[in-house]
Amino acid sequence: MRFSLLSDEEILKELAHRVDRRRREKELSDAELVVKSGTNLATLKRFRANKGTISLTSFIRILRGLGELDALNALLESTQTFSPAQQIEKPLKKRITKKKSKPSNFAWGDE
C-alpha cells in the first residue's frame, strides 16, 4: 500500500488496522496489550476506532507491547554503508538555505 496516495485519516486507519491484526495474530486480548504496553484501554480503543489521535509515545508503547518495536527501523532506515571514516561525525548545518538565483542576461531582442 502506498501511503503517499492516502490522506492522513486513511493512513491512521490503516496503521490501526495493522496493529489490531497483529494483536489478533499474537492472540492478545485488549487487556493484555494494555498491560504489556503501559497504555490505557481508552487510548487503544481511540486509536483503533480512529476517533481522535494518540501521541507518538503511545504508538511506540503499543508497538513495544506487541513486540513489534523493531518495525520502526525500516521507517527512516539509513541507506549508507558503514566505513571507519563515518565514525568522524560531520556537523550538520543548522540552517539550510537555497542559493539565490542570479538574474539572467536574457533579452527578447526587440529592445
Order of alpha helices (4+ residues) and beta strands (2+ residues): alpha-alpha-alpha-alpha
